Amino acid sequence: MRTEFINQFAELNAITLENLIRETKETVAINVHVENTKPVFTAANLWNIHNKRKVRAGGRMFVA
């Protein structure tokens, strides 16, 4: 077994560490309206899919 330890992270000096943890101030935009572009999947959509599958499967049975 290996007993030596290899440090996988670079050592950081005080200035670099300070730059990494400094808090960033952000402005929150209040009057911005973002529209939801994703279609909403409802129970009615699921019901329609279920009924379409029934009709297609039933049609195949009578063709043979």
CHARMM-style PDB file with segment names, atoms N, HN, CA, C and O in Angstrom:
ATOM      1  N   MET     1       0.828  -1.191   0.000  1.00  0.00      PROA
ATOM      2  CA  MET     1       0.000   0.000   0.000  1.00  0.00      PROA
ATOM      3  C   MET     1       0.866   1.247   0.000  1.00  0.00      PROA
ATOM      4  O   MET     1       1.978   1.262   0.529  1.00  0.00      PROA
ATOM      5  N   ARG     2       0.323   2.289  -0.609  1.00  0.00      PROA
ATOM      6  HN  ARG     2      -0.580   2.276  -1.038  1.00  0.00      PROA
ATOM      7  CA  ARG     2       1.053   3.557  -0.598  1.00  0.00      PROA
ATOM      8  C   ARG     2       0.810   4.275   0.715  1.00  0.00      PROA
ATOM      9  O   ARG     2      -0.322   4.364   1.190  1.00  0.00      PROA
ATOM     10  N   THR     3       1.853   4.771   1.278  1.00  0.00      PROA
ATOM     11  HN  THR     3       2.773   4.699   0.892  1.00  0.00      PROA
ATOM     12  CA  THR     3       1.717   5.483   2.544  1.00  0.00      PROA
ATOM     13  C   THR     3       1.953   6.973   2.390  1.00  0.00      PROA
ATOM     14  O   THR     3       1.682   7.733   3.319  1.00  0.00      PROA
ATOM     15  N   GLU     4       2.449   7.412   1.241  1.00  0.00      PROA
ATOM     16  HN  GLU     4       2.668   6.795   0.486  1.00  0.00      PROA
ATOM     17  CA  GLU     4       2.706   8.839   1.077  1.00  0.00      PROA
ATOM     18  C   GLU     4       1.433   9.553   0.618  1.00  0.00      PROA
ATOM     19  O   GLU     4       0.598   8.982  -0.082  1.00  0.00      PROA
ATOM     20  N   PHE     5       1.314  10.765   1.014  1.00  0.00      PROA
ATOM     21  HN  PHE     5       1.993  11.229   1.583  1.00  0.00      PROA
ATOM     22  CA  PHE     5       0.137  11.571   0.708  1.00  0.00      PROA
ATOM     23  C   PHE     5       0.477  12.557  -0.399  1.00  0.00      PROA
ATOM     24  O   PHE     5       1.466  13.286  -0.312  1.00  0.00      PROA
ATOM     25  N   ILE     6      -0.340  12.575  -1.429  1.00  0.00      PROA
ATOM     26  HN  ILE     6      -1.143  11.983  -1.499  1.00  0.00      PROA
ATOM     27  CA  ILE     6      -0.141  13.519  -2.528  1.00  0.00      PROA
ATOM     28  C   ILE     6      -1.247  14.568  -2.441  1.00  0.00      PROA
ATOM     29  O   ILE     6      -2.432  14.241  -2.501  1.00  0.00      PROA
ATOM     30  N   ASN     7      -0.851  15.818  -2.301  1.00  0.00      PROA
ATOM     31  HN  ASN     7       0.111  16.084  -2.253  1.00  0.00      PROA
ATOM     32  CA  ASN     7      -1.821  16.903  -2.230  1.00  0.00      PROA
ATOM     33  C   ASN     7      -2.350  17.179  -3.632  1.00  0.00      PROA
ATOM     34  O   ASN     7      -1.593  17.565  -4.523  1.00  0.00      PROA
ATOM     35  N   GLN     8      -3.647  16.981  -3.825  1.00  0.00      PROA
ATOM     36  HN  GLN     8      -4.262  16.667  -3.101  1.00  0.00      PROA
ATOM     37  CA  GLN     8      -4.233  17.150  -5.147  1.00  0.00      PROA
ATOM     38  C   GLN     8      -4.730  18.573  -5.385  1.00  0.00      PROA
ATOM     39  O   GLN     8      -5.142  18.904  -6.496  1.00  0.00      PROA
ATOM     40  N   PHE     9      -4.696  19.397  -4.379  1.00  0.00      PROA
ATOM     41  HN  PHE     9      -4.362  19.128  -3.476  1.00  0.00      PROA
ATOM     42  CA  PHE     9      -5.155  20.772  -4.510  1.00  0.00      PROA
ATOM     43  C   PHE     9      -3.964  21.718  -4.425  1.00  0.00      PROA
ATOM     44  O   PHE     9      -3.058  21.533  -3.612  1.00  0.00      PROA
ATOM     45  N   ALA    10      -3.987  22.718  -5.268  1.00  0.00      PROA
ATOM     46  HN  ALA    10      -4.723  22.868  -5.928  1.00  0.00      PROA
ATOM     47  CA  ALA    10      -2.908  23.698  -5.233  1.00  0.00      PROA
ATOM     48  C   ALA    10      -3.048  24.542  -3.969  1.00  0.00      PROA
ATOM     49  O   ALA    10      -4.154  24.889  -3.557  1.00  0.00      PROA
ATOM     50  N   GLU    11      -1.930  24.858  -3.376  1.00  0.00      PROA
ATOM     51  HN  GLU    11      -1.031  24.575  -3.711  1.00  0.00      PROA
ATOM     52  CA  GLU    11      -1.968  25.691  -2.183  1.00  0.00      PROA
ATOM     53  C   GLU    11      -2.266  27.127  -2.588  1.00  0.00      PROA
ATOM     54  O   GLU    11      -1.727  27.631  -3.573  1.00  0.00      PROA
ATOM     55  N   LEU    12      -3.123  27.774  -1.823  1.00  0.00      PROA
ATOM     56  HN  LEU    12      -3.561  27.364  -1.023  1.00  0.00      PROA
ATOM     57  CA  LEU    12      -3.539  29.133  -2.134  1.00  0.00      PROA
ATOM     58  C   LEU    12      -2.881  30.103  -1.168  1.00  0.00      PROA
ATOM     59  O   LEU    12      -2.804  29.849   0.034  1.00  0.00      PROA
ATOM     60  N   ASN    13      -2.409  31.215  -1.712  1.00  0.00      PROA
ATOM     61  HN  ASN    13      -2.472  31.421  -2.688  1.00  0.00      PROA
ATOM     62  CA  ASN    13      -1.882  32.241  -0.823  1.00  0.00      PROA
ATOM     63  C   ASN    13      -3.046  33.105  -0.336  1.00  0.00      PROA
ATOM     64  O   ASN    13      -4.175  32.941  -0.798  1.00  0.00      PROA
ATOM     65  N   ALA    14      -2.782  34.005   0.576  1.00  0.00      PROA
ATOM     66  HN  ALA    14      -1.865  34.138   0.952  1.00  0.00      PROA
ATOM     67  CA  ALA    14      -3.835  34.793   1.213  1.00  0.00      PROA
ATOM     68  C   ALA    14      -4.574  35.679   0.216  1.00  0.00      PROA
ATOM     69  O   ALA    14      -5.791  35.826   0.321  1.00  0.00      PROA
ATOM     70  N   ILE    15      -3.877  36.270  -0.743  1.00  0.00      PROA
ATOM     71  HN  ILE    15      -2.888  36.151  -0.828  1.00  0.00      PROA
ATOM     72  CA  ILE    15      -4.515  37.170  -1.714  1.00  0.00      PROA
ATOM     73  C   ILE    15      -5.459  36.389  -2.627  1.00  0.00      PROA
ATOM     74  O   ILE    15      -6.577  36.834  -2.888  1.00  0.00      PROA
ATOM     75  N   THR    16      -5.023  35.242  -3.108  1.00  0.00      PROA
ATOM     76  HN  THR    16      -4.115  34.880  -2.896  1.00  0.00      PROA
ATOM     77  CA  THR    16      -5.865  34.425  -3.978  1.00  0.00      PROA
ATOM     78  C   THR    16      -7.092  33.926  -3.226  1.00  0.00      PROA
ATOM     79  O   THR    16      -8.192  33.911  -3.779  1.00  0.00      PROA
ATOM     80  N   LEU    17      -6.917  33.521  -1.987  1.00  0.00      PROA
ATOM     81  HN  LEU    17      -6.024  33.533  -1.538  1.00  0.00      PROA
ATOM     82  CA  LEU    17      -8.033  33.062  -1.173  1.00  0.00      PROA
ATOM     83  C   LEU    17      -9.034  34.186  -0.949  1.00  0.00      PROA
ATOM     84  O   LEU    17     -10.242  33.956  -1.013  1.00  0.00      PROA
ATOM     85  N   GLU    18      -8.558  35.385  -0.690  1.00  0.00      PROA
ATOM     86  HN  GLU    18      -7.577  35.572  -0.638  1.00  0.00      PROA
ATOM     87  CA  GLU    18      -9.439  36.542  -0.494  1.00  0.00      PROA
ATOM     88  C   GLU    18     -10.234  36.832  -1.761  1.00  0.00      PROA
ATOM     89  O   GLU    18     -11.420  37.150  -1.682  1.00  0.00      PROA
ATOM     90  N   ASN    19      -9.600  36.728  -2.931  1.00  0.00      PROA
ATOM     91  HN  ASN    19      -8.636  36.470  -2.995  1.00  0.00      PROA
ATOM     92  CA  ASN    19     -10.303  36.973  -4.191  1.00  0.00      PROA
ATOM     93  C   ASN    19     -11.382  35.925  -4.450  1.00  0.00      PROA
ATOM     94  O   ASN    19     -12.415  36.245  -5.037  1.00  0.00      PROA
ATOM     95  N   LEU    20     -11.169  34.712  -4.036  1.00  0.00      PROA
ATOM     96  HN  LEU    20     -10.329  34.453  -3.559  1.00  0.00      PROA
ATOM     97  CA  LEU    20     -12.146  33.649  -4.262  1.00  0.00      PROA
ATOM     98  C   LEU    20     -13.374  33.767  -3.371  1.00  0.00      PROA
ATOM     99  O   LEU    20     -14.480  33.421  -3.786  1.00  0.00      PROA
ATOM    100  N   ILE    21     -13.185  34.250  -2.153  1.00  0.00      PROA
ATOM    101  HN  ILE    21     -12.286  34.531  -1.815  1.00  0.00      PROA
ATOM    102  CA  ILE    21     -14.302  34.268  -1.212  1.00  0.00      PROA
ATOM    103  C   ILE    21     -14.960  35.640  -1.071  1.00  0.00      PROA
ATOM    104  O   ILE    21     -15.854  35.812  -0.243  1.00  0.00      PROA
ATOM    105  N   ARG    22     -14.533  36.608  -1.860  1.00  0.00      PROA
ATOM    106  HN  ARG    22     -13.806  36.468  -2.533  1.00  0.00      PROA
ATOM    107  CA  ARG    22     -15.111  37.945  -1.782  1.00  0.00      PROA
ATOM    108  C   ARG    22     -16.571  37.905  -2.231  1.00  0.00      PROA
ATOM    109  O   ARG    22     -16.902  37.252  -3.220  1.00  0.00      PROA
ATOM    110  N   GLU    23     -17.427  38.592  -1.513  1.00  0.00      PROA
ATOM    111  HN  GLU    23     -17.158  39.122  -0.709  1.00  0.00      PROA
ATOM    112  CA  GLU    23     -18.855  38.616  -1.827  1.00  0.00      PROA
ATOM    113  C   GLU    23     -19.107  39.517  -3.028  1.00  0.00      PROA
ATOM    114  O   GLU    23     -18.533  40.600  -3.137  1.00  0.00      PROA
ATOM    115  N   THR    24     -19.964  39.063  -3.919  1.00  0.00      PROA
ATOM    116  HN  THR    24     -20.430  38.183  -3.831  1.00  0.00      PROA
ATOM    117  CA  THR    24     -20.323  39.846  -5.095  1.00  0.00      PROA
ATOM    118  C   THR    24     -21.685  40.476  -4.856  1.00  0.00      PROA
ATOM    119  O   THR    24     -22.645  39.784  -4.520  1.00  0.00      PROA
ATOM    120  N   LYS    25     -21.766  41.763  -5.026  1.00  0.00      PROA
ATOM    121  HN  LYS    25     -20.986  42.326  -5.298  1.00  0.00      PROA
ATOM    122  CA  LYS    25     -23.029  42.470  -4.860  1.00  0.00      PROA
ATOM    123  C   LYS    25     -23.771  42.445  -6.186  1.00  0.00      PROA
ATOM    124  O   LYS    25     -23.201  42.766  -7.229  1.00  0.00      PROA
ATOM    125  N   GLU    26     -25.037  42.066  -6.149  1.00  0.00      PROA
ATOM    126  HN  GLU    26     -25.501  41.805  -5.302  1.00  0.00      PROA
ATOM    127  CA  GLU    26     -25.840  41.997  -7.360  1.00  0.00      PROA
ATOM    128  C   GLU    26     -27.089  42.845  -7.203  1.00  0.00      PROA
ATOM    129  O   GLU    26     -27.591  43.046  -6.097  1.00  0.00      PROA
ATOM    130  N   THR    27     -27.572  43.332  -8.317  1.00  0.00      PROA
ATOM    131  HN  THR    27     -27.164  43.168  -9.216  1.00  0.00      PROA
ATOM    132  CA  THR    27     -28.803  44.105  -8.327  1.00  0.00      PROA
ATOM    133  C   THR    27     -29.940  43.191  -8.760  1.00  0.00      PROA
ATOM    134  O   THR    27     -29.818  42.460  -9.743  1.00  0.00      PROA
ATOM    135  N   VAL    28     -31.039  43.234  -8.027  1.00  0.00      PROA
ATOM    136  HN  VAL    28     -31.137  43.828  -7.229  1.00  0.00      PROA
ATOM    137  CA  VAL    28     -32.192  42.409  -8.358  1.00  0.00      PROA
ATOM    138  C   VAL    28     -33.132  43.230  -9.227  1.00  0.00      PROA
ATOM    139  O   VAL    28     -33.556  44.318  -8.837  1.00  0.00      PROA
ATOM    140  N   ALA    29     -33.454  42.711 -10.396  1.00  0.00      PROA
ATOM    141  HN  ALA    29     -33.110  41.827 -10.713  1.00  0.00      PROA
ATOM    142  CA  ALA    29     -34.376  43.389 -11.302  1.00  0.00      PROA
ATOM    143  C   ALA    29     -35.803  43.045 -10.886  1.00  0.00      PROA
ATOM    144  O   ALA    29     -36.182  41.875 -10.857  1.00  0.00      PROA
ATOM    145  N   ILE    30     -36.587  44.066 -10.566  1.00  0.00      PROA
ATOM    146  HN  ILE    30     -36.279  45.017 -10.590  1.00  0.00      PROA
ATOM    147  CA  ILE    30     -37.942  43.852 -10.061  1.00  0.00      PROA
ATOM    148  C   ILE    30     -38.974  43.847 -11.189  1.00  0.00      PROA
ATOM    149  O   ILE    30     -39.877  43.011 -11.188  1.00  0.00      PROA
ATOM    150  N   ASN    31     -38.858  44.753 -12.138  1.00  0.00      PROA
ATOM    151  HN  ASN    31     -38.125  45.433 -12.139  1.00  0.00      PROA
ATOM    152  CA  ASN    31     -39.896  44.930 -13.152  1.00  0.00      PROA
ATOM    153  C   ASN    31     -39.640  44.132 -14.426  1.00  0.00      PROA
ATOM    154  O   ASN    31     -40.016  44.576 -15.511  1.00  0.00      PROA
ATOM    155  N   VAL    32     -39.023  42.993 -14.321  1.00  0.00      PROA
ATOM    156  HN  VAL    32     -38.718  42.632 -13.440  1.00  0.00      PROA
ATOM    157  CA  VAL    32     -38.735  42.175 -15.493  1.00  0.00      PROA
ATOM    158  C   VAL    32     -39.761  41.054 -15.564  1.00  0.00      PROA
ATOM    159  O   VAL    32     -39.983  40.344 -14.583  1.00  0.00      PROA
ATOM    160  N   HSD    33     -40.391  40.894 -16.735  1.00  0.00      PROA
ATOM    161  HN  HSD    33     -40.211  41.470 -17.532  1.00  0.00      PROA
ATOM    162  CA  HSD    33     -41.385  39.835 -16.927  1.00  0.00      PROA
ATOM    163  C   HSD    33     -40.802  38.781 -17.859  1.00  0.00      PROA
ATOM    164  O   HSD    33     -40.488  39.071 -19.014  1.00  0.00      PROA
ATOM    165  N   VAL    34     -40.658  37.572 -17.363  1.00  0.00      PROA
ATOM    166  HN  VAL    34     -40.913  37.336 -16.425  1.00  0.00      PROA
ATOM    167  CA  VAL    34     -40.130  36.472 -18.160  1.00  0.00      PROA
ATOM    168  C   VAL    34     -41.279  35.520 -18.458  1.00  0.00      PROA
ATOM    169  O   VAL    34     -41.940  35.023 -17.546  1.00  0.00      PROA
ATOM    170  N   GLU    35     -41.510  35.269 -19.745  1.00  0.00      PROA
ATOM    171  HN  GLU    35     -40.973  35.673 -20.486  1.00  0.00      PROA
ATOM    172  CA  GLU    35     -42.608  34.388 -20.124  1.00  0.00      PROA
ATOM    173  C   GLU    35     -42.162  32.934 -20.049  1.00  0.00      PROA
ATOM    174  O   GLU    35     -41.025  32.599 -20.379  1.00  0.00      PROA
ATOM    175  N   ASN    36     -43.073  32.087 -19.612  1.00  0.00      PROA
ATOM    176  HN  ASN    36     -43.997  32.360 -19.343  1.00  0.00      PROA
ATOM    177  CA  ASN    36     -42.801  30.656 -19.539  1.00  0.00      PROA
ATOM    178  C   ASN    36     -43.000  30.073 -20.931  1.00  0.00      PROA
ATOM    179  O   ASN    36     -44.123  30.048 -21.437  1.00  0.00      PROA
ATOM    180  N   THR    37     -41.927  29.604 -21.554  1.00  0.00      PROA
ATOM    181  HN  THR    37     -41.016  29.624 -21.143  1.00  0.00      PROA
ATOM    182  CA  THR    37     -42.024  29.100 -22.914  1.00  0.00      PROA
ATOM    183  C   THR    37     -42.238  27.592 -22.949  1.00  0.00      PROA
ATOM    184  O   THR    37     -42.499  27.038 -24.018  1.00  0.00      PROA
ATOM    185  N   LYS    38     -42.135  26.922 -21.820  1.00  0.00      PROA
ATOM    186  HN  LYS    38     -41.924  27.372 -20.953  1.00  0.00      PROA
ATOM    187  CA  LYS    38     -42.349  25.483 -21.800  1.00  0.00      PROA
ATOM    188  C   LYS    38     -43.848  25.186 -21.863  1.00  0.00      PROA
ATOM    189  O   LYS    38     -44.630  25.827 -21.161  1.00  0.00      PROA
ATOM    190  N   PRO    39     -44.258  24.226 -22.693  1.00  0.00      PROA
ATOM    191  CA  PRO    39     -45.670  23.855 -22.694  1.00  0.00      PROA
ATOM    192  C   PRO    39     -46.016  23.102 -21.408  1.00  0.00      PROA
ATOM    193  O   PRO    39     -45.193  22.363 -20.867  1.00  0.00      PROA
ATOM    194  N   VAL    40     -47.220  23.296 -20.939  1.00  0.00      PROA
ATOM    195  HN  VAL    40     -47.889  23.896 -21.378  1.00  0.00      PROA
ATOM    196  CA  VAL    40     -47.657  22.658 -19.705  1.00  0.00      PROA
ATOM    197  C   VAL    40     -48.314  21.327 -20.059  1.00  0.00      PROA
ATOM    198  O   VAL    40     -49.221  21.284 -20.890  1.00  0.00      PROA
ATOM    199  N   PHE    41     -47.866  20.255 -19.439  1.00  0.00      PROA
ATOM    200  HN  PHE    41     -47.129  20.291 -18.764  1.00  0.00      PROA
ATOM    201  CA  PHE    41     -48.428  18.926 -19.675  1.00  0.00      PROA
ATOM    202  C   PHE    41     -49.474  18.668 -18.604  1.00  0.00      PROA
ATOM    203  O   PHE    41     -49.147  18.603 -17.419  1.00  0.00      PROA
ATOM    204  N   THR    42     -50.729  18.521 -19.011  1.00  0.00      PROA
ATOM    205  HN  THR    42     -50.994  18.575 -19.973  1.00  0.00      PROA
ATOM    206  CA  THR    42     -51.825  18.368 -18.059  1.00  0.00      PROA
ATOM    207  C   THR    42     -52.377  16.951 -18.096  1.00  0.00      PROA
ATOM    208  O   THR    42     -51.965  16.125 -18.909  1.00  0.00      PROA
ATOM    209  N   ALA    43     -53.315  16.693 -17.202  1.00  0.00      PROA
ATOM    210  HN  ALA    43     -53.650  17.365 -16.542  1.00  0.00      PROA
ATOM    211  CA  ALA    43     -53.978  15.389 -17.169  1.00  0.00      PROA
ATOM    212  C   ALA    43     -54.785  15.172 -18.442  1.00  0.00      PROA
ATOM    213  O   ALA    43     -54.920  14.040 -18.905  1.00  0.00      PROA
ATOM    214  N   ALA    44     -55.325  16.254 -19.014  1.00  0.00      PROA
ATOM    215  HN  ALA    44     -55.216  17.174 -18.638  1.00  0.00      PROA
ATOM    216  CA  ALA    44     -56.087  16.136 -20.258  1.00  0.00      PROA
ATOM    217  C   ALA    44     -55.188  15.663 -21.400  1.00  0.00      PROA
ATOM    218  O   ALA    44     -55.621  14.866 -22.232  1.00  0.00      PROA
ATOM    219  N   ASN    45     -53.962  16.135 -21.450  1.00  0.00      PROA
ATOM    220  HN  ASN    45     -53.610  16.782 -20.774  1.00  0.00      PROA
ATOM    221  CA  ASN    45     -53.021  15.678 -22.476  1.00  0.00      PROA
ATOM    222  C   ASN    45     -52.748  14.186 -22.313  1.00  0.00      PROA
ATOM    223  O   ASN    45     -52.702  13.453 -23.301  1.00  0.00      PROA
ATOM    224  N   LEU    46     -52.569  13.738 -21.089  1.00  0.00      PROA
ATOM    225  HN  LEU    46     -52.607  14.333 -20.287  1.00  0.00      PROA
ATOM    226  CA  LEU    46     -52.315  12.329 -20.830  1.00  0.00      PROA
ATOM    227  C   LEU    46     -53.519  11.484 -21.228  1.00  0.00      PROA
ATOM    228  O   LEU    46     -53.362  10.404 -21.797  1.00  0.00      PROA
ATOM    229  N   TRP    47     -54.711  11.970 -20.931  1.00  0.00      PROA
ATOM    230  HN  TRP    47     -54.839  12.847 -20.469  1.00  0.00      PROA
ATOM    231  CA  TRP    47     -55.943  11.262 -21.285  1.00  0.00      PROA
ATOM    232  C   TRP    47     -56.065  11.141 -22.800  1.00  0.00      PROA
ATOM    233  O   TRP    47     -56.444  10.083 -23.302  1.00  0.00      PROA
ATOM    234  N   ASN    48     -55.750  12.204 -23.535  1.00  0.00      PROA
ATOM    235  HN  ASN    48     -55.442  13.063 -23.127  1.00  0.00      PROA
ATOM    236  CA  ASN    48     -55.808  12.161 -24.999  1.00  0.00      PROA
ATOM    237  C   ASN    48     -54.816  11.152 -25.562  1.00  0.00      PROA
ATOM    238  O   ASN    48     -55.148  10.413 -26.488  1.00  0.00      PROA
ATOM    239  N   ILE    49     -53.618  11.112 -25.022  1.00  0.00      PROA
ATOM    240  HN  ILE    49     -53.348  11.713 -24.270  1.00  0.00      PROA
ATOM    241  CA  ILE    49     -52.617  10.147 -25.486  1.00  0.00      PROA
ATOM    242  C   ILE    49     -53.109   8.729 -25.231  1.00  0.00      PROA
ATOM    243  O   ILE    49     -52.971   7.854 -26.086  1.00  0.00      PROA
ATOM    244  N   HSD    50     -53.678   8.507 -24.063  1.00  0.00      PROA
ATOM    245  HN  HSD    50     -53.791   9.218 -23.369  1.00  0.00      PROA
ATOM    246  CA  HSD    50     -54.180   7.181 -23.708  1.00  0.00      PROA
ATOM    247  C   HSD    50     -55.287   6.744 -24.664  1.00  0.00      PROA
ATOM    248  O   HSD    50     -55.294   5.601 -25.121  1.00  0.00      PROA
ATOM    249  N   ASN    51     -56.217   7.642 -24.969  1.00  0.00      PROA
ATOM    250  HN  ASN    51     -56.211   8.571 -24.598  1.00  0.00      PROA
ATOM    251  CA  ASN    51     -57.323   7.297 -25.867  1.00  0.00      PROA
ATOM    252  C   ASN    51     -56.841   7.071 -27.293  1.00  0.00      PROA
ATOM    253  O   ASN    51     -57.357   6.184 -27.972  1.00  0.00      PROA
ATOM    254  N   LYS    52     -55.883   7.832 -27.760  1.00  0.00      PROA
ATOM    255  HN  LYS    52     -55.463   8.552 -27.208  1.00  0.00      PROA
ATOM    256  CA  LYS    52     -55.354   7.636 -29.112  1.00  0.00      PROA
ATOM    257  C   LYS    52     -54.677   6.277 -29.230  1.00  0.00      PROA
ATOM    258  O   LYS    52     -54.774   5.627 -30.271  1.00  0.00      PROA
ATOM    259  N   ARG    53     -53.993   5.842 -28.176  1.00  0.00      PROA
ATOM    260  HN  ARG    53     -53.914   6.370 -27.330  1.00  0.00      PROA
ATOM    261  CA  ARG    53     -53.342   4.529 -28.211  1.00  0.00      PROA
ATOM    262  C   ARG    53     -54.387   3.421 -28.277  1.00  0.00      PROA
ATOM    263  O   ARG    53     -54.184   2.417 -28.959  1.00  0.00      PROA
ATOM    264  N   LYS    54     -55.514   3.598 -27.567  1.00  0.00      PROA
ATOM    265  HN  LYS    54     -55.679   4.414 -27.013  1.00  0.00      PROA
ATOM    266  CA  LYS    54     -56.584   2.598 -27.596  1.00  0.00      PROA
ATOM    267  C   LYS    54     -57.143   2.455 -29.007  1.00  0.00      PROA
ATOM    268  O   LYS    54     -57.338   1.339 -29.488  1.00  0.00      PROA
ATOM    269  N   VAL    55     -57.401   3.579 -29.670  1.00  0.00      PROA
ATOM    270  HN  VAL    55     -57.243   4.485 -29.279  1.00  0.00      PROA
ATOM    271  CA  VAL    55     -57.982   3.571 -31.006  1.00  0.00      PROA
ATOM    272  C   VAL    55     -57.027   2.908 -31.986  1.00  0.00      PROA
ATOM    273  O   VAL    55     -57.450   2.093 -32.807  1.00  0.00      PROA
ATOM    274  N   ARG    56     -55.751   3.245 -31.912  1.00  0.00      PROA
ATOM    275  HN  ARG    56     -55.407   3.907 -31.246  1.00  0.00      PROA
ATOM    276  CA  ARG    56     -54.764   2.650 -32.822  1.00  0.00      PROA
ATOM    277  C   ARG    56     -54.638   1.147 -32.591  1.00  0.00      PROA
ATOM    278  O   ARG    56     -54.575   0.380 -33.552  1.00  0.00      PROA
ATOM    279  N   ALA    57     -54.602   0.721 -31.343  1.00  0.00      PROA
ATOM    280  HN  ALA    57     -54.653   1.344 -30.562  1.00  0.00      PROA
ATOM    281  CA  ALA    57     -54.457  -0.702 -31.037  1.00  0.00      PROA
ATOM    282  C   ALA    57     -55.706  -1.464 -31.468  1.00  0.00      PROA
ATOM    283  O   ALA    57     -55.602  -2.579 -31.979  1.00  0.00      PROA
ATOM    284  N   GLY    58     -56.874  -0.882 -31.271  1.00  0.00      PROA
ATOM    285  HN  GLY    58     -56.959   0.024 -30.856  1.00  0.00      PROA
ATOM    286  CA  GLY    58     -58.119  -1.532 -31.668  1.00  0.00      PROA
ATOM    287  C   GLY    58     -58.224  -1.679 -33.170  1.00  0.00      PROA
ATOM    288  O   GLY    58     -58.741  -2.689 -33.647  1.00  0.00      PROA
ATOM    289  N   GLY    59     -57.756  -0.713 -33.927  1.00  0.00      PROA
ATOM    290  HN  GLY    59     -57.336   0.107 -33.540  1.00  0.00      PROA
ATOM    291  CA  GLY    59     -57.806  -0.778 -35.383  1.00  0.00      PROA
ATOM    292  C   GLY    59     -56.915  -1.872 -35.931  1.00  0.00      PROA
ATOM    293  O   GLY    59     -57.249  -2.490 -36.942  1.00  0.00      PROA
ATOM    294  N   ARG    60     -55.799  -2.124 -35.293  1.00  0.00      PROA
ATOM    295  HN  ARG    60     -55.528  -1.622 -34.471  1.00  0.00      PROA
ATOM    296  CA  ARG    60     -54.886  -3.166 -35.755  1.00  0.00      PROA
ATOM    297  C   ARG    60     -55.480  -4.555 -35.560  1.00  0.00      PROA
ATOM    298  O   ARG    60     -55.238  -5.457 -36.362  1.00  0.00      PROA
ATOM    299  N   MET    61     -56.244  -4.723 -34.513  1.00  0.00      PROA
ATOM    300  HN  MET    61     -56.441  -3.990 -33.862  1.00  0.00      PROA
ATOM    301  CA  MET    61     -56.793  -6.045 -34.224  1.00  0.00      PROA
ATOM    302  C   MET    61     -57.811  -6.466 -35.281  1.00  0.00      PROA
ATOM    303  O   MET    61     -57.883  -7.648 -35.616  1.00  0.00      PROA
ATOM    304  N   PHE    62     -58.597  -5.532 -35.814  1.00  0.00      PROA
ATOM    305  HN  PHE    62     -58.538  -4.572 -35.541  1.00  0.00      PROA
ATOM    306  CA  PHE    62     -59.637  -5.868 -36.777  1.00  0.00      PROA
ATOM    307  C   PHE    62     -59.106  -6.003 -38.194  1.00  0.00      PROA
ATOM    308  O   PHE    62     -59.780  -6.590 -39.041  1.00  0.00      PROA
ATOM    309  N   VAL    63     -57.918  -5.479 -38.480  1.00  0.00      PROA
ATOM    310  HN  VAL    63     -57.370  -5.002 -37.793  1.00  0.00      PROA
ATOM    311  CA  VAL    63     -57.357  -5.536 -39.829  1.00  0.00      PROA
ATOM    312  C   VAL    63     -56.941  -6.962 -40.168  1.00  0.00      PROA
ATOM    313  O   VAL    63     -57.105  -7.397 -41.308  1.00  0.00      PROA
ATOM    314  N   ALA    64     -56.415  -7.679 -39.216  1.00  0.00      PROA
ATOM    315  HN  ALA    64     -56.281  -7.326 -38.290  1.00  0.00      PROA
ATOM    316  CA  ALA    64     -55.872  -9.017 -39.497  1.00  0.00      PROA
ATOM    317  C   ALA    64     -56.916 -10.045 -39.809  1.00  0.00      PROA
ATOM    318  OT1 ALA    64     -56.586 -11.203 -40.061  1.00  0.00      PROA
TER     319      ALA     64
END
